[in-house]
Amino acid sequence: GRVWLDANENGRYDDGETPLADVRIVTASGRDTLTDADGCFSIADLPPGEHVFLLDEKTLPERTVSAQKPLAVQAFAGRETSDVNLAVINIPAEVKIFPAKQQ
């Protein structure tokens, strides 16, 4: 799979978007790994069945958050499961609205 900063928030890894290194991916069963310099990760030897993947948000860059809820992925015996894409988005800046001045 891959973890990246989804600058345009379309859920797809596009040219020019930044892969994220050293992000921790965790499965609901307790397996984990870190992304490499290209934002890629692999968790080997998962038994067949459904596995839930999530990002450890403590390992994300400042002012970012996972773009989706935990992701359920189906693993099949003897097959590699790919295209497990976990997008990260920027937290929007807080907009403060001040009341109009009384004259």
Secondary structure, DSSP 8 states (H G I E B T S, - for coil): -EEEE-TT-SSS--TT-EE-SS-EEEETTS-EEE--TTSB-------SEEEEEEE-GGGS-TTEEESSS-EEEEE-TT------EEEEEE-------------
